[in-house]
Amino acid sequence: MISNLRSDIEFRREKALELSSQVRRHLAAGGNLTIGESPAINPKPAKRSDVIDPTTILKRRKPPITRAEREALRKLAEAL
């Protein structure tokens, strides 16, 4: 079976060879590599704040129109 990814593999081979030569040069110049822990696959979500800002709550929801405003709108609609 012929792989559909062969061209992709060949494309990445150049970059892999370049990276490995850079690593060899770094180690030859006295550099060192440290292998750390891998990051979590699914990190925990950010913690939500326990503090509720009252100004943002007031901005979220518009107050409903009053009965007088509703009647005024009705009169304007009838006038049209």
N, C-alpha and C positions, 0 to 999 in steps of 0.2 A: 504494500500500500504506500502511496506517495503522500508525504505530509504536506498539508496546505501551509504550514508555518515555516517551511524551509527558507524562504526568502527572508522572513523575519529573523530567523536564527542567524543566517549569514549576515544580516544587517547589524545585529547586536554583537556579533563576534568581534568586529573591529573595535567597538567601544570597550568590550571586555578586555581585549588585549592591551589597549591603551591604558585602561585602569590598572591592570596588573603590572604594567611597566612603571607606572607612576608609584605604585606601592613599593616595588623593588627599589626604585631610586630613593624613596623616602627612608626605607630601612637601611639602605647603604650609606645614607648621609647621617646615620645615627638616630634616626627617629624611632619611635616605638608605637605599637598599636595596642589599644586596650579594647577588650570585648566586654560590653556591658550587658545588662539584662535587656531582653526584648520588651518592647512596650505591650501593653495589654491589647488584645484584639478588640474588645468592646469596652472602652473606658467608661467609668462611672459618670453619670451626668453631673453637671455643675450643681452645687447645693443652692437651693433657693433661699432667699433671705426671709427671716422671720419678721422683719420690720415691714409694716405696711404704711406707705406714704399716703396720707389722706388727700393730698392734692391730686395725685394720679387717679385715685378712685373717682373723684368728682369729675375728672376729665373724660373718663371712659364712657359714662352713660349720660346722655342728654336728658334733662328732666322732661316729663311728658307735658304736652300743652294743656293749659287750663281750660276749664269749661267756657270761660268768657272768650278766650282766644278761639276756641272751636266754633262758638256761635258767630264770632266776627268773620271767620273764614267762610262759614256757611252763607252769611249775608253777602259777602263779596262774590261768592260763586253764583248765587242766585241773581245778583245784579248783572252778571255777564250774560 
